[in-house]
Amino acid sequence: MSIAGPQHTEGSPPTVAQVHASEEFAGLRRVFRRTIFPATAAFLLWYATYVLLAAFAPDFMSTRVVGNITVGLLLGLGQFVTTFAITMGYRRWADRTLDTTAGSLRARLEGGA
């Protein structure tokens, strides 16, 4: 493990600044950002598209699909489905990727190993 900073000695726990400067923490942050930023951008684009369609394409959004069910209603319900799917996917990904790495980093830092 590589904890940066001249003040860190083997017997003392690292400071927050030293942990943040460590290569392992930087790698963890990189993996998080590489996944979360594109997923957030994609969801916001999807949400903005829905809002723009509702505002500027009311005829399209009011198109009936089956009975009284319209395209707007299906897309609106799709927002909920997408939100839950992203949440479950993130949780699964974080459990396998982030939590494992963060847990081992924490154990090494707390154990002083």
Secondary structure, DSSP 4 states (H G I P E B T S, - for coil): -----TT--TTSPPPHHHHHHSHHHHHHHHHHHHHHHHHHHHHHHHHHHHHHHHHH-HHHHT-EEETTEEHHHHHHHHHHHHHHHHHHHHHHHIIIIIHHHHHHHHHHHHHT-
